[in-house]
Amino acid sequence: MKEHRESRYKRFIGLCFILVKRLLKEYSNKFSKKDYTQHQLAVSVCLMEYEDKVYRDTADLLFELRAYIGFKDKVLHFTALQKFLRRISLRLLDLILQKT
C-alpha cells in the first residue's frame, strides 16, 4: 500500500514559514490590525512567486490552501498582498525568495 505523501504546497508552505519566522516579526508594529501576520503575508508572496501567479489568482489559490497557511475567519484579499509588498524591504524580500 502506498504511503500518504504530503502535498507539495504543504511542504513548501512549511519551509517558507520556518524561514520567514526567523526574518520577520509577527506584526509590523503594535498598531497593526492583526488580521494577518507578516509571516502569513510573506508566505503568500512566496507562494505567488513559486506558482508564478498574479495577485488575484494567488488570492483564489490561498482560499484553497487557507488551512495550511492558518487563515481563520478572513481569507486574504489580493490588495493585502500589494500593500505588504509596498511596505516590506526589497532586500529582505529578495533574501526570502532566494532561500525558498
DSSP file (Angstrom, degrees, kcal/mol; ACC not computed):
  #  RESIDUE AA STRUCTURE BP1 BP2  ACC     N-H-->O    O-->H-N    N-H-->O    O-->H-N    TCO  KAPPA ALPHA  PHI   PSI    X-CA   Y-CA   Z-CA
    1    1 A M              0   0    0      0, 0.0     2,-0.1     0, 0.0     0, 0.0   0.000 360.0 360.0 360.0 139.9    0.0    0.0    0.0
    2    2 A K        -     0   0    0      1,-0.1     2,-0.2     3,-0.0     0, 0.0  -0.424 360.0-119.8 -72.3 143.2    1.3    3.5   -0.8
    3    3 A E        -     0   0    0     -2,-0.1     2,-0.6     1,-0.1    -1,-0.1  -0.560  32.3-106.1 -77.8 148.9    2.3    5.9    1.9
    4    4 A H        -     0   0    0     -2,-0.2     2,-0.3     1,-0.0    -1,-0.1  -0.665  38.2-154.3 -77.3 119.3    0.4    9.1    2.1
    5    5 A R        -     0   0    0     -2,-0.6     2,-0.1     1,-0.1     3,-0.1  -0.694  18.3-109.6 -95.1 148.1    2.6   11.9    0.8
    6    6 A E        -     0   0    0     -2,-0.3    -1,-0.1     1,-0.1     2,-0.0  -0.392  41.1 -96.9 -69.4 151.5    2.2   15.5    1.9
    7    7 A S     >  -     0   0    0      1,-0.1     4,-2.1    -2,-0.1     5,-0.2  -0.369  27.2-123.6 -62.8 146.8    1.0   17.9   -0.7
    8    8 A R  H  > S+     0   0    0      1,-0.2     4,-2.3     2,-0.2     5,-0.2   0.841 114.3  54.2 -64.1 -30.6    3.8   19.9   -2.4
    9    9 A Y  H  > S+     0   0    0      2,-0.2     4,-3.0     1,-0.2     5,-0.2   0.913 105.9  51.2 -66.9 -42.2    2.1   23.0   -1.3
   10   10 A K  H  > S+     0   0    0      2,-0.2     4,-2.1     1,-0.2    -2,-0.2   0.913 112.3  46.2 -63.5 -42.3    2.1   21.9    2.3
   11   11 A R  H  X S+     0   0    0     -4,-2.1     4,-2.2     2,-0.2    -1,-0.2   0.931 114.8  47.1 -64.5 -45.6    5.8   21.1    2.2
   12   12 A F  H  X S+     0   0    0     -4,-2.3     4,-2.4     1,-0.2    -2,-0.2   0.922 112.6  48.7 -63.2 -44.8    6.6   24.4    0.5
   13   13 A I  H  X S+     0   0    0     -4,-3.0     4,-2.4     1,-0.2    -1,-0.2   0.891 110.1  52.6 -63.4 -40.3    4.5   26.4    2.9
   14   14 A G  H  X S+     0   0    0     -4,-2.1     4,-1.8    -5,-0.2    -1,-0.2   0.917 110.7  46.6 -61.6 -44.2    6.1   24.7    5.9
   15   15 A L  H  X S+     0   0    0     -4,-2.2     4,-1.9     1,-0.2    -2,-0.2   0.894 111.7  51.8 -64.9 -39.9    9.6   25.5    4.7
   16   16 A C  H  X S+     0   0    0     -4,-2.4     4,-3.1     1,-0.2     5,-0.3   0.916 107.5  52.1 -63.2 -43.4    8.6   29.1    4.0
   17   17 A F  H  X S+     0   0    0     -4,-2.4     4,-2.3     1,-0.2    -1,-0.2   0.900 107.2  52.8 -61.4 -40.7    7.1   29.5    7.5
   18   18 A I  H  X S+     0   0    0     -4,-1.8     4,-0.7     1,-0.2    -1,-0.2   0.934 115.5  40.4 -59.8 -46.1   10.4   28.3    9.1
   19   19 A L  H >X S+     0   0    0     -4,-1.9     4,-1.0     1,-0.2     3,-0.8   0.932 115.1  49.7 -68.6 -46.6   12.4   30.8    7.1
   20   20 A V  H 3X S+     0   0    0     -4,-3.1     4,-2.5     1,-0.3     3,-0.4   0.850 104.0  58.8 -65.8 -35.7   10.0   33.7    7.4
   21   21 A K  H 3< S+     0   0    0     -4,-2.3    -1,-0.3    -5,-0.3    -2,-0.2   0.767 105.4  51.7 -66.7 -23.7    9.7   33.3   11.2
   22   22 A R  H << S+     0   0    0     -3,-0.8    -1,-0.2    -4,-0.7    -2,-0.2   0.798 118.5  35.4 -76.8 -29.1   13.5   33.8   11.5
   23   23 A L  H  < S+     0   0    0     -4,-1.0     2,-0.3    -3,-0.4    -2,-0.2   0.723 112.9  49.3-101.8 -25.0   13.5   37.0    9.5
   24   24 A L  S  < S-     0   0    0     -4,-2.5     2,-0.1    -5,-0.1    -1,-0.1  -0.875  72.0-122.1-122.5 149.3   10.3   38.9   10.3
   25   25 A K        -     0   0    0     -2,-0.3    13,-0.2     1,-0.1    14,-0.1  -0.445  36.7-110.8 -75.0 161.7    8.4   40.0   13.4
   26   26 A E  S    S+     0   0    0      1,-0.1    12,-3.2    12,-0.1    13,-0.4   0.915 101.9  20.0 -63.7 -42.7    4.8   38.7   13.7
   27   27 A Y  S    S-     0   0    0     10,-0.2    -1,-0.1    11,-0.1    10,-0.1  -0.942  75.8-127.9-126.8 150.7    3.4   42.2   13.2
   28   28 A S  S    S-     0   0    0     -2,-0.3     2,-0.3     1,-0.1    -1,-0.1   0.846  87.4 -14.1 -69.4 -33.4    5.0   45.2   11.6
   29   29 A N  S >  S-     0   0    0     -3,-0.0     3,-1.5    -4,-0.0    -1,-0.1  -0.958  75.1 -92.6-157.8 175.5    4.1   47.4   14.6
   30   30 A K  T 3  S+     0   0    0     -2,-0.3    -2,-0.0     1,-0.3    -1,-0.0   0.656 119.2  57.8 -72.0 -13.2    1.9   47.5   17.7
   31   31 A F  T 3  S+     0   0    0     -4,-0.0    -1,-0.3     2,-0.0    -3,-0.0   0.301  75.9 131.5 -98.2   9.4   -0.9   49.3   15.9
   32   32 A S    <   -     0   0    0     -3,-1.5    -5,-0.0     1,-0.1     0, 0.0  -0.225  67.6-121.8 -59.7 151.3   -1.3   46.6   13.2
   33   33 A K        -     0   0    0      1,-0.1    -1,-0.1     3,-0.1    -3,-0.0   0.753  32.3-142.2 -68.0 -23.2   -4.8   45.5   12.5
   34   34 A K        +     0   0    0      2,-0.3     3,-0.1     1,-0.1    -1,-0.1   0.751  64.0 123.8  65.9  27.3   -3.8   41.9   13.3
   35   35 A D  S    S+     0   0    0      1,-0.3     2,-0.3    38,-0.0    39,-0.2   0.895  84.0  10.8 -74.6 -43.8   -6.0   40.3   10.6
   36   36 A Y  S    S-     0   0    0     35,-0.1    -1,-0.3     4,-0.0    -2,-0.3  -0.963  79.4-124.4-133.1 148.8   -3.0   38.6    9.1
   37   37 A T     >  -     0   0    0     -2,-0.3     4,-2.0    -3,-0.1   -10,-0.2  -0.520  26.2-116.5 -86.1 161.2    0.6   38.1   10.4
   38   38 A Q  H  > S+     0   0    0    -12,-3.2     4,-2.7     1,-0.2     5,-0.2   0.829 117.6  59.8 -63.4 -29.9    3.6   39.2    8.4
   39   39 A H  H  > S+     0   0    0    -13,-0.4     4,-2.4     2,-0.2    -1,-0.2   0.937 105.4  46.2 -63.1 -46.9    4.5   35.6    8.3
   40   40 A Q  H  > S+     0   0    0      1,-0.2     4,-1.9     2,-0.2    -2,-0.2   0.901 114.3  48.1 -63.4 -41.0    1.3   34.7    6.6
   41   41 A L  H  X S+     0   0    0     -4,-2.0     4,-2.0     2,-0.2    -2,-0.2   0.908 111.9  48.6 -67.2 -42.1    1.7   37.5    4.1
   42   42 A A  H  X S+     0   0    0     -4,-2.7     4,-2.3     1,-0.2    -2,-0.2   0.901 111.4  49.5 -65.9 -40.7    5.3   36.7    3.3
   43   43 A V  H  X S+     0   0    0     -4,-2.4     4,-2.4     1,-0.2    -1,-0.2   0.880 109.3  53.3 -64.7 -37.0    4.4   33.0    2.8
   44   44 A S  H  X S+     0   0    0     -4,-1.9     4,-2.0     2,-0.2    -2,-0.2   0.895 108.9  48.7 -64.1 -40.0    1.6   34.1    0.5
   45   45 A V  H  X S+     0   0    0     -4,-2.0     4,-2.2     2,-0.2    -2,-0.2   0.904 110.6  51.0 -66.0 -41.4    4.0   36.2   -1.6
   46   46 A C  H  X S+     0   0    0     -4,-2.3     4,-2.8     1,-0.2    -2,-0.2   0.907 110.3  49.4 -61.0 -41.7    6.5   33.2   -1.8
   47   47 A L  H  X S+     0   0    0     -4,-2.4     4,-2.3     2,-0.2    -1,-0.2   0.877 107.9  54.2 -64.9 -37.6    3.6   31.0   -3.0
   48   48 A M  H  X>S+     0   0    0     -4,-2.0     5,-2.1     1,-0.2     4,-0.6   0.914 113.2  42.2 -62.2 -43.0    2.7   33.6   -5.6
   49   49 A E  H  <5S+     0   0    0     -4,-2.2     3,-0.3     3,-0.2    -2,-0.2   0.890 112.3  54.5 -69.8 -40.0    6.3   33.6   -6.9
   50   50 A Y  H  <5S+     0   0    0     -4,-2.8    -2,-0.2     1,-0.2    -1,-0.2   0.891 117.5  35.4 -60.9 -41.6    6.5   29.8   -6.7
   51   51 A E  H  <5S-     0   0    0     -4,-2.3    -1,-0.2    -5,-0.2    -2,-0.2   0.500 104.8-130.0 -91.4  -5.4    3.4   29.4   -8.8
   52   52 A D  T  <5 +     0   0    0     -4,-0.6     2,-0.3    -3,-0.3    -3,-0.2   0.943  56.1 148.6  53.5  53.6    4.1   32.4  -11.0
   53   53 A K      < -     0   0    0     -5,-2.1    -1,-0.2    -6,-0.1     2,-0.1  -0.725  47.4-114.9-113.8 162.7    0.6   33.8  -10.5
   54   54 A V     >  -     0   0    0     -2,-0.3     4,-2.3     1,-0.1     5,-0.2  -0.413  42.3 -92.8 -88.7 172.8   -0.8   37.3  -10.4
   55   55 A Y  H  > S+     0   0    0      1,-0.2     4,-2.2     2,-0.2     5,-0.2   0.903 122.5  46.7 -55.5 -49.5   -2.4   38.8   -7.2
   56   56 A R  H  > S+     0   0    0      1,-0.2     4,-1.6     2,-0.2    -1,-0.2   0.897 113.6  47.9 -65.5 -40.6   -6.0   37.8   -8.0
   57   57 A D  H  > S+     0   0    0      1,-0.2     4,-2.2     2,-0.2    -1,-0.2   0.865 110.2  53.5 -66.8 -35.0   -5.1   34.2   -8.9
   58   58 A T  H  X S+     0   0    0     -4,-2.3     4,-2.8     2,-0.2    -2,-0.2   0.894 104.6  54.5 -65.6 -39.5   -3.0   33.9   -5.8
   59   59 A A  H  X S+     0   0    0     -4,-2.2     4,-1.4     1,-0.2    -1,-0.2   0.888 108.8  49.0 -61.9 -38.2   -5.9   35.0   -3.6
   60   60 A D  H  X S+     0   0    0     -4,-1.6     4,-1.3     2,-0.2    -2,-0.2   0.912 112.0  48.2 -65.9 -42.4   -8.0   32.2   -5.2
   61   61 A L  H  X S+     0   0    0     -4,-2.2     4,-1.7     1,-0.2     3,-0.2   0.892 108.3  54.8 -64.4 -39.7   -5.2   29.7   -4.5
   62   62 A L  H  < S+     0   0    0     -4,-2.8     4,-0.2     1,-0.2    -1,-0.2   0.824 101.1  59.3 -65.2 -30.6   -4.9   30.9   -0.9
   63   63 A F  H >< S+     0   0    0     -4,-1.4     3,-0.7     1,-0.2    -1,-0.2   0.907 108.3  45.1 -62.0 -40.2   -8.6   30.3   -0.4
   64   64 A E  H 3< S+     0   0    0     -4,-1.3     3,-0.3     1,-0.2    -2,-0.2   0.828 120.2  40.1 -70.9 -31.9   -8.0   26.6   -1.2
   65   65 A L  T >X S+     0   0    0     -4,-1.7     4,-1.6     1,-0.2     3,-0.8   0.155  77.2 119.7-103.2  17.7   -4.9   26.4    1.0
   66   66 A R  H <>>S+     0   0    0     -3,-0.7     4,-1.7     1,-0.3     5,-1.7   0.786  71.3  56.5 -59.7 -30.5   -6.2   28.5    3.9
   67   67 A A  H 345S+     0   0    0     -3,-0.3    -1,-0.3     1,-0.2    -2,-0.1   0.880 106.9  49.3 -69.3 -36.5   -5.8   25.7    6.4
   68   68 A Y  H <45S+     0   0    0     -3,-0.8    -2,-0.2     1,-0.2    -1,-0.2   0.866 115.8  42.2 -69.2 -36.5   -2.1   25.3    5.6
   69   69 A I  H  <5S-     0   0    0     -4,-1.6    -2,-0.2    -7,-0.2    -1,-0.2   0.726 112.1-117.4 -86.7 -22.6   -1.4   29.0    6.0
   70   70 A G  T  <5 +     0   0    0     -4,-1.7     2,-0.4     1,-0.3    -3,-0.2   0.702  51.4 160.8  96.8  20.8   -3.5   29.5    9.1
   71   71 A F      < -     0   0    0     -5,-1.7    -1,-0.3     1,-0.2     4,-0.1  -0.639  13.7-179.1 -73.0 127.1   -6.2   31.9    7.9
   72   72 A K        -     0   0    0     -2,-0.4    -1,-0.2     2,-0.2    -2,-0.1   0.891  63.9  -7.4 -94.0 -82.0   -9.0   31.6   10.3
   73   73 A D  S    S+     0   0    0    -38,-0.1     2,-0.4     1,-0.1    -2,-0.1   0.924 125.3  48.6 -85.7 -48.4  -12.0   33.8    9.7
   74   74 A K  S    S-     0   0    0    -39,-0.2     2,-0.4     3,-0.0    -2,-0.2  -0.750  70.0-143.8-101.0 140.2  -11.0   36.0    6.8
   75   75 A V        -     0   0    0     -2,-0.4   -12,-0.1    -4,-0.1   -16,-0.0  -0.827  39.7 -91.6 -99.1 143.4   -9.3   34.9    3.6
   76   76 A L        -     0   0    0     -2,-0.4     2,-0.3   -14,-0.1   -13,-0.1  -0.206  33.2-141.7 -57.5 132.0   -6.7   37.2    2.2
   77   77 A H    >>  -     0   0    0      1,-0.1     3,-1.6    -3,-0.0     4,-0.8  -0.722  23.9-117.8 -89.8 148.1   -7.8   39.8   -0.3
   78   78 A F  H 3> S+     0   0    0     -2,-0.3     4,-1.4     1,-0.3     3,-0.5   0.783 111.5  62.7 -61.9 -26.6   -5.4   40.4   -3.2
   79   79 A T  H 3> S+     0   0    0      1,-0.2     4,-2.4     2,-0.2    -1,-0.3   0.774  92.6  64.6 -70.1 -23.6   -4.9   44.0   -2.2
   80   80 A A  H <> S+     0   0    0     -3,-1.6     4,-2.1     2,-0.2    -1,-0.2   0.878 101.9  49.9 -64.6 -36.2   -3.4   42.9    1.2
   81   81 A L  H  X S+     0   0    0     -4,-0.8     4,-2.4    -3,-0.5    -2,-0.2   0.908 109.7  50.6 -66.2 -42.0   -0.5   41.3   -0.8
   82   82 A Q  H  X S+     0   0    0     -4,-1.4     4,-1.5     1,-0.2    -2,-0.2   0.926 111.8  46.8 -61.8 -44.5    0.0   44.5   -2.7
   83   83 A K  H  X S+     0   0    0     -4,-2.4     4,-1.4     1,-0.2    -1,-0.2   0.886 111.2  52.1 -66.3 -38.8    0.1   46.6    0.4
   84   84 A F  H  X S+     0   0    0     -4,-2.1     4,-1.7     1,-0.2     3,-0.3   0.915 108.5  50.6 -62.9 -43.0    2.5   44.1    2.1
   85   85 A L  H  < S+     0   0    0     -4,-2.4    -1,-0.2     1,-0.2    -2,-0.2   0.803 107.1  55.8 -66.1 -28.5    4.9   44.2   -0.8
   86   86 A R  H  < S+     0   0    0     -4,-1.5    -1,-0.2    -5,-0.2    -2,-0.2   0.839 114.0  38.1 -70.5 -32.8    4.9   48.0   -0.7
   87   87 A R  H  < S+     0   0    0     -4,-1.4     2,-0.2    -3,-0.3    -2,-0.2   0.659  96.6  89.7 -97.7 -14.9    6.0   48.2    2.9
   88   88 A I  S  < S-     0   0    0     -4,-1.7     2,-0.1    -5,-0.1     3,-0.0  -0.559  86.8-102.1 -83.3 147.6    8.5   45.3    3.1
   89   89 A S     >  -     0   0    0     -2,-0.2     4,-2.4     1,-0.1     5,-0.2  -0.440  21.3-138.6 -65.5 134.8   12.1   45.9    2.3
   90   90 A L  H  > S+     0   0    0      1,-0.2     4,-2.5     2,-0.2     5,-0.2   0.858 103.9  54.6 -64.3 -34.8   13.1   44.8   -1.1
   91   91 A R  H  > S+     0   0    0      2,-0.2     4,-2.0     1,-0.2    -1,-0.2   0.916 110.1  45.8 -64.8 -42.6   16.4   43.4    0.2
   92   92 A L  H  > S+     0   0    0      2,-0.2     4,-2.3     1,-0.2    -2,-0.2   0.902 112.3  51.1 -66.6 -41.4   14.6   41.3    2.7
   93   93 A L  H  X S+     0   0    0     -4,-2.4     4,-2.5     1,-0.2    -2,-0.2   0.913 109.4  50.5 -62.9 -42.6   12.0   40.1    0.1
   94   94 A D  H  X S+     0   0    0     -4,-2.5     4,-2.4     1,-0.2    -1,-0.2   0.905 109.9  50.9 -61.1 -41.4   14.9   39.1   -2.2
   95   95 A L  H  X S+     0   0    0     -4,-2.0     4,-2.1     2,-0.2    -2,-0.2   0.922 110.9  48.0 -62.5 -44.3   16.5   37.1    0.6
   96   96 A I  H  X S+     0   0    0     -4,-2.3     4,-1.5     1,-0.2    -2,-0.2   0.926 113.6  46.9 -62.6 -45.1   13.3   35.3    1.4
   97   97 A L  H  < S+     0   0    0     -4,-2.5    -1,-0.2     1,-0.2    -2,-0.2   0.862 111.0  51.9 -68.3 -35.1   12.7   34.4   -2.3
   98   98 A Q  H  < S+     0   0    0     -4,-2.4    -1,-0.2     1,-0.2    -2,-0.2   0.905 109.4  50.0 -65.6 -41.1   16.2   33.3   -2.8
   99   99 A K  H  <        0   0    0     -4,-2.1    -1,-0.2     1,-0.3    -2,-0.2   0.799 360.0 360.0 -70.2 -27.9   16.1   30.9    0.2
  100  100 A T     <        0   0    0     -4,-1.5    -1,-0.3    -5,-0.2    -2,-0.2   0.465 360.0 360.0 -89.7 360.0   12.8   29.4   -0.9
